[in-house]
Amino acid sequence: MSAWLQEARGGKGDELESIHGFGVEREVIATGGDYNLSGERYKSEAAEEHDVRRARIGDICTVNPAKRLLQDLPPETEVSFVPMADLNEWRTGFEAKETKQFGEVGASYTYFADGDVLLAKVTPCFENGKAGIARNLRNGIGFGSSEFYVLRPGESVLAEWVYRCITHEDFRSKAIAQMTGTGGLQRVPRAFVEGFEIPLPSLEVQREIVAEIEGYQRVIEGARAVIDNYRPHIPVDPDWPMVELSEIFDALEAGVSVNSENRTKMPGELGVLKTSAVTSGTFDPEEHKAVLLEEDTLASRKMARIAHNRPTTKCCRVNKILAVGLCLMN
């Protein structure tokens, strides 16, 4: 590596073949108008052959359409406004909730229209899957965050197809490696988006594939809605006797604290369950600590009582006994 560097600095040096790195020409490093010394960005990939032809996004979509298309629009015209927070994660659609006048947003925000694909370009929104297709905008026009890329599909590609391609792992993993910037504010370069190649079958095939994917998506969203709205139903016989809790409890206490060590209890020892033993209706008896020997007598007196951890009450059913919060085990 050192020998190659000396030759390269002198204007010589053949192509570097080393497990430690590779050579990149200065013109290539400056591609796109920004500089990024991440090796992953400039690592060449072997050419792949594809059964379906591919096309650069920049050749089949207009990236960030020019605002001059709106130069004759009256400033009092109402348009939709979409901040980053309103763009959904891993969902095609989003609701344009806000409305503003064109004169308020025309100069400072990103322009888009019905049918355009929005893509968040900044971390962590990009990694979180923020993207979507603009629909039902006020007067068909929208403005939003300057951290959006807008992809306006041409005649050869569907907006839904573009969306599926830019949310695919192949695009996203390579885009993350190309990000530029410092700290927690890195962005996907425009040159990468424009130059990325996506499959481009006929419009008929695109429609068929998109329809199949959306069918699966509806099943997933339906299942998610069932989970989100599920409430367990326990039938109660009106003939069952009703009693006050005080009639079935020996005692109801605020709990007891015992000295313990953060390790698994040994045979013959007592254990005390952590609150992490009960999570989302599941019970993990391995989530416990060992009670110290000098505390055994006190702990034994408290066993089999329900201890209530007031700030973070959690419940689960264990061997038909409702355990709430923190309890002892043997």
Salt bridges, closest charged atoms under 4 A:
ASP34 OD1 - ARG41 NH2 2.87
GLU45 OE1 - LYS174 NZ 3.56
GLU48 OE1 - HIS50 NE2 3.75
ASP59 OD1 - ARG56 NH1 2.89
GLU78 OE1 - ARG138 NH1 2.36
ASP116 OD2 - ARG152 NH2 2.81
GLU147 OE2 - ARG187 NH2 2.62
GLU160 OE2 - ARG135 NH2 2.58
ASP170 OD1 - LYS174 NZ 3.26
GLU194 OE2 - ARG190 NE 2.96
GLU253 OE1 - LYS302 NZ 3.30
GLU253 OE2 - ARG305 NH1 2.75
GLU261 OE1 - ARG263 NE 2.59
GLU269 OE2 - ARG263 NH2 3.13
